[in-house]
Amino acid sequence: MSLADATASNGLAAALTARAPQALAVLRIVTAALFLAHGTAKLFAFPHVAMFDNLQITSIYGLAGILEVVGGILLILGLFVRPTAFVLSGFMAVAYFMAHAPKSVFPILNGGDSAIQYSFVFLYLVFAGGGAWTLDAKRGA
């Protein structure tokens, strides 16, 4: 590697590192929006998922929907990011082991790969925080 290549590479790394808080915010917002959609499907039938027809709010799916809607909104807003992400990470781990793991040891076969991914993205947010564009920053947290 030449000196010019190393300098260009360091410049790119520096430019990308400078944008890490914004990239983290995009990860938080997009993940939360996708997560929120699970809750709105359960609680408000939007989008409609036949499996959630006649869902009782006091059922395990109803509780999941509440966590998905409230947690999704809080994360989109960047409000109470770390504690919300902590609760949601645990919730997704429990959901995986209750609903998916008994079907198969392989996540691709048991349908639990998204639950695992949500759990670990939320766990990352516990440690990394919400990145740029948070209400937590506005309130000094």
C-alpha positions as CSV (number, residue, x, y, z in Angstrom):
1,M,0.0,0.0,0.0
2,S,1.4,3.4,-1.0
3,L,1.5,6.4,1.2
4,A,-1.3,8.0,-1.0
5,D,-3.5,5.0,-0.5
6,A,-3.0,5.0,3.2
7,T,-3.8,8.7,3.4
8,A,-6.9,8.3,1.3
9,S,-8.0,5.4,3.4
10,N,-7.4,7.3,6.7
11,G,-9.4,10.2,5.2
12,L,-12.3,8.0,4.4
13,A,-12.2,6.4,7.8
14,A,-12.2,9.8,9.5
15,A,-15.1,11.0,7.3
16,L,-17.1,7.9,8.1
17,T,-16.3,8.1,11.8
18,A,-17.4,11.7,11.9
19,R,-20.8,10.5,10.7
20,A,-21.2,7.6,13.2
21,P,-23.7,9.4,15.4
22,Q,-26.0,10.0,12.4
23,A,-25.6,6.4,11.2
24,L,-26.5,5.2,14.7
25,A,-29.6,7.4,14.7
26,V,-30.6,6.0,11.3
27,L,-30.2,2.4,12.6
28,R,-32.3,3.3,15.7
29,I,-35.1,5.0,13.7
30,V,-35.4,2.4,11.0
31,T,-35.3,-0.5,13.4
32,A,-37.8,1.2,15.7
33,A,-40.1,1.9,12.7
34,L,-40.0,-1.7,11.6
35,F,-40.6,-2.9,15.2
36,L,-43.5,-0.4,15.6
37,A,-45.2,-2.0,12.6
38,H,-45.4,-5.3,14.5
39,G,-47.3,-3.5,17.3
40,T,-49.6,-1.6,15.1
41,A,-50.5,-4.9,13.3
42,K,-51.4,-6.5,16.6
43,L,-53.2,-3.6,18.3
44,F,-54.7,-1.6,15.4
45,A,-54.9,-4.2,12.6
46,F,-52.6,-2.0,10.5
47,P,-51.3,-3.5,8.4
48,H,-53.8,-6.3,8.7
49,V,-52.4,-9.7,9.7
50,A,-55.0,-12.4,9.9
51,M,-53.2,-14.1,12.7
52,F,-54.0,-11.1,15.0
53,D,-57.7,-11.0,14.3
54,N,-59.7,-11.0,17.6
55,L,-56.5,-10.4,19.6
56,Q,-57.2,-9.8,23.3
57,I,-55.2,-6.9,24.8
58,T,-54.6,-9.0,27.9
59,S,-53.0,-11.9,26.0
60,I,-49.3,-12.4,25.5
61,Y,-49.7,-11.0,22.0
62,G,-51.5,-8.0,23.3
63,L,-48.7,-7.3,25.8
64,A,-46.2,-7.7,23.0
65,G,-48.2,-5.2,20.9
66,I,-48.1,-2.7,23.7
67,L,-44.4,-3.1,24.1
68,E,-43.8,-2.8,20.4
69,V,-45.9,0.3,20.0
70,V,-44.7,2.2,23.0
71,G,-41.1,1.0,22.6
72,G,-41.1,1.8,18.9
73,I,-42.4,5.3,19.4
74,L,-39.9,6.0,22.2
75,L,-37.0,4.8,20.1
76,I,-38.1,6.7,17.0
77,L,-38.2,9.9,19.2
78,G,-34.9,9.0,20.9
79,L,-36.6,9.3,24.3
80,F,-35.3,7.0,27.2
81,V,-33.3,5.1,24.6
82,R,-31.1,3.0,26.9
83,P,-33.8,1.8,29.3
84,T,-36.3,1.2,26.5
85,A,-33.7,-0.7,24.4
86,F,-32.8,-2.8,27.5
87,V,-36.5,-3.8,28.1
88,L,-37.0,-4.5,24.4
89,S,-33.8,-6.5,24.1
90,G,-34.9,-8.8,26.9
91,F,-38.5,-8.9,25.5
92,M,-37.2,-10.1,22.1
93,A,-34.9,-12.7,23.8
94,V,-37.9,-14.1,25.7
95,A,-40.1,-14.0,22.6
96,Y,-37.4,-16.0,20.7
97,F,-37.2,-18.7,23.4
98,M,-40.9,-18.9,24.0
99,A,-42.2,-18.8,20.4
100,H,-39.4,-19.8,18.1
101,A,-36.7,-22.0,19.7
102,P,-39.2,-24.8,20.5
103,K,-39.9,-25.2,16.8
104,S,-36.2,-25.9,15.7
105,V,-32.7,-25.2,16.8
106,F,-32.1,-23.3,13.6
107,P,-33.4,-19.7,13.5
108,I,-33.9,-19.8,9.7
109,L,-36.2,-22.8,10.2
110,N,-38.0,-21.6,13.3
111,G,-38.8,-18.1,12.0
112,G,-36.9,-16.4,14.9
113,D,-34.1,-14.7,13.0
114,S,-35.7,-11.3,13.2
115,A,-36.4,-11.7,17.0
116,I,-32.7,-12.5,17.4
117,Q,-31.6,-9.5,15.3
118,Y,-34.0,-7.1,17.1
119,S,-32.7,-8.4,20.5
120,F,-29.1,-7.7,19.5
121,V,-29.7,-4.3,17.9
122,F,-31.6,-3.2,21.0
123,L,-28.8,-4.5,23.2
124,Y,-26.3,-2.5,21.1
125,L,-28.4,0.6,21.7
126,V,-28.2,0.0,25.4
127,F,-24.5,0.5,25.3
128,A,-24.2,2.9,22.3
129,G,-27.2,5.2,23.1
130,G,-29.4,6.7,20.4
131,G,-26.8,8.5,18.3
132,A,-27.8,11.9,16.8
133,W,-31.3,13.4,16.8
134,T,-32.6,12.3,20.1
135,L,-34.9,13.9,22.6
136,D,-32.6,12.5,25.3
137,A,-30.0,14.9,24.1
138,K,-32.5,17.8,24.3
139,R,-33.3,16.9,27.9
140,G,-29.7,16.5,28.8
141,A,-29.7,12.7,29.4
